[in-house]
């Protein structure tokens, strides 16, 4: 009866099979964003594992016996050759587990968008992109009822991020006319919360810092 795998062997197997795929998947998601169909953790883990297996297969085909011997020797066990040449082993681990998977993800992403002429950004939604670098400004929303609500988006304001439902908290509420014109800040305002599923359109109105400065108080 063969000996059961030791804890160290299990850790090595996990590192060699999973880590290249995790590095690949991380860079891929950073470049392309998290697609709506990839929100499930199980699917993301499966994609990372698949990428890791593909990369490991390519490593073995190209690296041959030397690469296998670097991590495992039948007579001396795990990492025996690595202990003899630690710098070489560290360089190989860096390349195989991080650099090559990350480079592969970048290359796949570049080939996917090459020649498309699109202005695609890795931000998952336009909502996230609109608020990712948003400076202080007035925000007004026309509700499905036809009414306008709005206020000052300042340093104490907050907008949700994907995959959460789109909503925004404006730290100071303003009174708006029927035409949507800002009239004055509401006294004793504690802010206003707006859910996008109740909104038809949202406007960002840039304003000089001093013009909206009083709303931050």
ZAMIMI-453080 format. One record per residue (C-alpha): residue number from 0; residue in one letter; x, z, y negated. Coordinates in pm, 1 decimal, padded with zeros to 6 digits, m for minus. Each point is the difference from the previous one (the first is absolute). Example, Ala and Ser with C-alpha at 12.3 -4.5 7.8 and 13.67 -1.06 7.14 Angstrom:
2
<rec 0 A <01230.0 00780.0 00450.0>>
<rec 1 S <00137.0 m00066.0 m00344.0>>
END
This chain:
217
<rec 0 X <00000.0 00000.0 00000.0>>
<rec 1 X <00146.8 m00101.4 m00335.0>>
<rec 2 X <00067.8 00258.5 m00263.5>>
<rec 3 X <m00263.0 00029.2 m00276.9>>
<rec 4 X <00108.8 m00108.1 m00350.4>>
<rec 5 X <00155.2 00277.2 m00204.2>>
<rec 6 X <m00114.3 00091.7 m00349.1>>
<rec 7 X <00309.8 m00163.8 m00148.5>>
<rec 8 X <m00069.5 m00322.2 00187.1>>
<rec 9 X <m00356.3 m00000.7 m00126.3>>
<rec 10 X <00117.9 00047.2 m00357.4>>
<rec 11 X <00247.4 m00286.4 00037.1>>
<rec 12 X <m00267.3 m00227.6 00141.8>>
<rec 13 X <m00235.2 00082.1 m00286.8>>
<rec 14 X <00273.1 m00063.8 m00258.0>>
<rec 15 X <00112.3 m00328.9 00151.8>>
<rec 16 X <m00352.2 m00133.1 00058.1>>
<rec 17 X <m00189.2 00134.9 m00298.9>>
<rec 18 X <00235.9 00041.4 m00295.5>>
<rec 19 X <00085.5 m00371.7 m00045.1>>
<rec 20 X <m00371.9 m00078.3 00001.1>>
<rec 21 X <m00075.3 00281.7 m00244.1>>
<rec 22 X <00266.4 m00129.2 m00239.8>>
<rec 23 X <m00139.4 m00351.4 00032.3>>
<rec 24 X <m00359.8 00110.9 m00051.2>>
<rec 25 X <00085.5 00219.2 m00299.2>>
<rec 26 X <00176.8 m00279.6 m00187.4>>
<rec 27 X <m00266.8 m00250.2 00100.6>>
<rec 28 X <m00276.0 00217.9 m00143.9>>
<rec 29 X <00197.9 00066.3 m00316.4>>
<rec 30 X <00043.6 m00373.8 m00056.5>>
<rec 31 X <m00344.3 m00119.9 00101.6>>
<rec 32 X <m00212.4 00308.1 m00051.3>>
<rec 33 X <m00226.0 00169.2 00252.3>>
<rec 34 X <m00257.1 m00253.2 00112.5>>
<rec 35 X <m00359.2 00125.2 00041.8>>
<rec 36 X <00013.5 m00072.5 00372.8>>
<rec 37 X <00310.3 00214.6 00044.3>>
<rec 38 X <m00133.9 00331.9 m00127.8>>
<rec 39 X <m00036.4 00147.8 00348.6>>
<rec 40 X <00301.1 00210.8 00094.5>>
<rec 41 X <m00016.3 m00109.2 00363.8>>
<rec 42 X <00024.7 m00367.2 m00092.0>>
<rec 43 X <00291.6 00063.4 m00234.4>>
<rec 44 X <00184.3 00193.5 00271.6>>
<rec 45 X <m00065.6 m00280.3 00249.0>>
<rec 46 X <00132.1 m00260.5 m00245.4>>
<rec 47 X <00312.3 00207.7 m00063.1>>
<rec 48 X <00055.8 00047.1 00374.1>>
<rec 49 X <m00043.0 m00371.7 00064.8>>
<rec 50 X <00245.9 m00087.8 m00275.5>>
<rec 51 X <00246.3 00254.7 00141.7>>
<rec 52 X <m00020.9 m00148.3 00349.7>>
<rec 53 X <00052.8 m00352.8 m00135.4>>
<rec 54 X <00301.7 00109.2 m00204.2>>
<rec 55 X <00149.4 00193.1 00292.9>>
<rec 56 X <m00040.6 m00303.7 00223.9>>
<rec 57 X <00182.2 m00216.5 m00253.8>>
<rec 58 X <00274.2 00264.4 m00026.7>>
<rec 59 X <00055.9 00002.8 00375.0>>
<rec 60 X <00000.0 m00381.4 00023.3>>
<rec 61 X <00254.4 m00031.9 m00279.8>>
<rec 62 X <00199.7 00317.0 00053.2>>
<rec 63 X <00016.1 m00012.2 00375.4>>
<rec 64 X <00177.2 00262.8 00206.0>>
<rec 65 X <00206.3 00135.7 m00291.3>>
<rec 66 X <m00309.2 00113.0 m00185.0>>
<rec 67 X <m00149.1 00164.8 00307.4>>
<rec 68 X <00331.5 00170.5 00075.8>>
<rec 69 X <00017.4 00136.4 m00353.9>>
<rec 70 X <m00308.1 00212.5 00061.9>>
<rec 71 X <00002.4 00055.3 00375.7>>
<rec 72 X <00259.1 m00003.5 00276.1>>
<rec 73 X <m00101.7 00051.3 00363.7>>
<rec 74 X <00300.0 00218.9 00074.3>>
<rec 75 X <00041.9 00192.5 m00325.2>>
<rec 76 X <m00363.8 00010.4 m00118.1>>
<rec 77 X <m00153.1 m00037.5 m00343.2>>
<rec 78 X <00212.5 m00072.8 m00309.5>>
<rec 79 X <00332.2 00036.6 00182.7>>
<rec 80 X <00143.7 m00309.7 m00164.9>>
<rec 81 X <m00150.4 00108.3 m00332.7>>
<rec 82 X <00186.6 00330.4 00019.7>>
<rec 83 X <00325.7 m00192.3 00046.8>>
<rec 84 X <m00068.2 m00227.8 m00298.1>>
<rec 85 X <m00231.6 00197.4 m00233.0>>
<rec 86 X <00046.4 m00222.9 m00304.0>>
<rec 87 X <m00075.4 m00312.8 00197.3>>
<rec 88 X <m00303.7 00167.6 00153.2>>
<rec 89 X <m00127.8 00115.0 m00339.8>>
<rec 90 X <00041.7 m00349.9 m00144.0>>
<rec 91 X <m00178.2 m00153.2 00298.9>>
<rec 92 X <m00286.0 00251.0 m00029.2>>
<rec 93 X <m00038.3 m00070.9 m00372.1>>
<rec 94 X <m00011.5 m00373.5 00057.7>>
<rec 95 X <m00224.9 00004.2 00305.1>>
<rec 96 X <m00245.6 00270.5 m00107.1>>
<rec 97 X <m00028.6 m00060.3 m00374.7>>
<rec 98 X <00178.9 m00299.3 m00154.5>>
<rec 99 X <m00097.8 m00274.9 00244.2>>
<rec 100 X <m00367.2 00111.2 00032.6>>
<rec 101 X <m00031.9 00027.0 m00378.5>>
<rec 102 X <00166.6 m00338.1 m00048.0>>
<rec 103 X <m00225.6 m00155.5 00263.2>>
<rec 104 X <m00309.5 00135.1 m00175.1>>
<rec 105 X <00119.6 m00139.2 m00332.1>>
<rec 106 X <00073.6 m00339.8 00157.3>>
<rec 107 X <m00339.9 m00018.1 00169.2>>
<rec 108 X <m00171.8 00091.9 m00326.0>>
<rec 109 X <00201.9 m00256.7 m00194.8>>
<rec 110 X <m00079.9 m00276.2 00248.1>>
<rec 111 X <m00368.5 00093.0 m00008.3>>
<rec 112 X <m00031.1 m00053.5 m00375.7>>
<rec 113 X <00259.4 m00276.6 m00041.2>>
<rec 114 X <m00150.8 m00301.7 m00167.1>>
<rec 115 X <m00344.6 00155.0 m00046.1>>
<rec 116 X <00043.0 00035.9 m00376.0>>
<rec 117 X <m00215.2 00312.0 00007.9>>
<rec 118 X <00037.4 00295.4 m00230.0>>
<rec 119 X <m00053.8 00244.8 00285.0>>
<rec 120 X <00109.7 00357.5 m00054.7>>
<rec 121 X <00052.0 00262.4 00272.1>>
<rec 122 X <m00249.4 00228.8 m00174.9>>
<rec 123 X <m00296.1 00012.7 00241.6>>
<rec 124 X <m00277.8 m00048.6 m00259.8>>
<rec 125 X <m00037.1 m00122.4 m00358.2>>
<rec 126 X <m00133.0 00347.4 m00084.1>>
<rec 127 X <00327.8 00160.9 00107.0>>
<rec 128 X <00203.3 m00257.7 m00188.2>>
<rec 129 X <m00204.5 00049.9 m00316.9>>
<rec 130 X <00071.6 00373.3 m00003.9>>
<rec 131 X <00349.6 00003.9 00151.2>>
<rec 132 X <00174.0 m00040.3 m00338.2>>
<rec 133 X <m00295.3 00053.0 m00230.7>>
<rec 134 X <00088.1 00140.7 m00340.8>>
<rec 135 X <m00238.0 00226.1 m00189.4>>
<rec 136 X <m00303.4 m00196.7 m00113.8>>
<rec 137 X <m00374.8 00005.7 m00047.3>>
<rec 138 X <m00205.5 m00085.4 00307.9>>
<rec 139 X <m00363.9 m00097.5 m00005.8>>
<rec 140 X <m00229.2 m00086.4 00288.5>>
<rec 141 X <m00334.4 m00177.2 00001.6>>
<rec 142 X <m00219.0 00158.8 00263.8>>
<rec 143 X <m00242.1 m00191.6 00216.9>>
<rec 144 X <m00275.3 00163.3 m00202.3>>
<rec 145 X <00130.1 m00181.0 m00309.5>>
<rec 146 X <00131.0 00310.4 m00173.7>>
<rec 147 X <00359.7 00038.6 m00121.3>>
<rec 148 X <00223.3 00298.5 00073.4>>
<rec 149 X <00362.1 00043.7 m00092.4>>
<rec 150 X <00277.2 00214.2 m00130.3>>
<rec 151 X <00370.9 00049.3 m00041.8>>
<rec 152 X <00234.5 m00063.7 00293.2>>
<rec 153 X <00290.4 00232.8 m00076.8>>
<rec 154 X <00257.6 00212.4 00171.5>>
<rec 155 X <m00262.8 00230.8 00150.8>>
<rec 156 X <m00210.7 m00287.1 00132.2>>
<rec 157 X <00003.7 m00116.7 00360.1>>
<rec 158 X <m00083.2 m00312.5 00200.5>>
<rec 159 X <m00041.5 m00020.2 00375.4>>
<rec 160 X <00228.4 m00204.3 00224.8>>
<rec 161 X <m00051.9 m00212.6 00309.1>>
<rec 162 X <m00144.7 00064.2 00257.6>>
<rec 163 X <m00222.5 00245.3 m00190.4>>
<rec 164 X <m00311.7 m00128.3 m00175.2>>
<rec 165 X <00065.9 m00120.6 m00354.0>>
<rec 166 X <m00079.6 00257.5 m00265.8>>
<rec 167 X <00153.0 00128.8 m00321.0>>
<rec 168 X <m00002.7 00322.7 m00199.3>>
<rec 169 X <00033.6 m00034.7 m00377.8>>
<rec 170 X <00120.0 00318.2 m00163.4>>
<rec 171 X <m00215.8 m00039.9 m00314.5>>
<rec 172 X <m00347.5 m00154.9 m00014.5>>
<rec 173 X <m00105.7 m00212.1 m00297.2>>
<rec 174 X <m00340.4 m00099.5 m00132.3>>
<rec 175 X <m00059.2 m00375.0 00025.8>>
<rec 176 X <m00258.0 m00214.0 m00173.2>>
<rec 177 X <m00244.2 m00220.6 00187.7>>
<rec 178 X <00243.8 m00287.3 m00053.1>>
<rec 179 X <00285.8 00199.4 00153.7>>
<rec 180 X <00180.1 00082.2 m00323.5>>
<rec 181 X <00192.8 00327.6 m00010.9>>
<rec 182 X <m00148.6 00226.6 m00266.6>>
<rec 183 X <00152.6 00347.7 00028.1>>
<rec 184 X <00130.6 00246.6 00255.1>>
<rec 185 X <m00258.6 00242.5 00135.1>>
<rec 186 X <00058.5 00358.2 m00111.9>>
<rec 187 X <00101.7 00250.3 00267.9>>
<rec 188 X <00045.7 m00284.1 00245.6>>
<rec 189 X <00151.5 00094.0 00333.9>>
<rec 190 X <00041.0 m00363.4 00101.3>>
<rec 191 X <m00212.0 m00255.9 00179.4>>
<rec 192 X <00007.2 m00113.1 00363.2>>
<rec 193 X <m00082.8 m00363.3 00081.4>>
<rec 194 X <m00062.1 m00143.6 00345.6>>
<rec 195 X <00057.4 m00372.9 00028.2>>
<rec 196 X <m00289.2 m00051.3 00240.6>>
<rec 197 X <m00227.5 00077.4 m00297.5>>
<rec 198 X <00187.1 m00232.6 m00240.1>>
<rec 199 X <m00043.0 m00369.7 m00077.3>>
<rec 200 X <00317.2 m00040.7 m00206.9>>
<rec 201 X <00282.6 00211.0 m00134.6>>
<rec 202 X <00189.2 m00065.5 m00323.5>>
<rec 203 X <00341.7 00122.1 m00108.4>>
<rec 204 X <00037.7 00018.2 m00377.0>>
<rec 205 X <00351.5 00051.4 m00127.4>>
<rec 206 X <00039.2 00230.9 m00297.4>>
<rec 207 X <00295.9 00130.3 m00202.7>>
<rec 208 X <00114.1 00341.5 00109.4>>
<rec 209 X <m00102.0 00164.8 m00325.9>>
<rec 210 X <m00346.0 m00157.6 00014.9>>
<rec 211 X <m00080.3 00167.2 00327.7>>
<rec 212 X <00226.7 00296.7 m00038.2>>
<rec 213 X <m00278.1 00240.6 m00086.9>>
<rec 214 X <m00168.0 m00071.3 00331.1>>
<rec 215 X <00287.8 00161.7 00186.9>>
<rec 216 X <m00066.4 00332.3 m00161.8>>
END
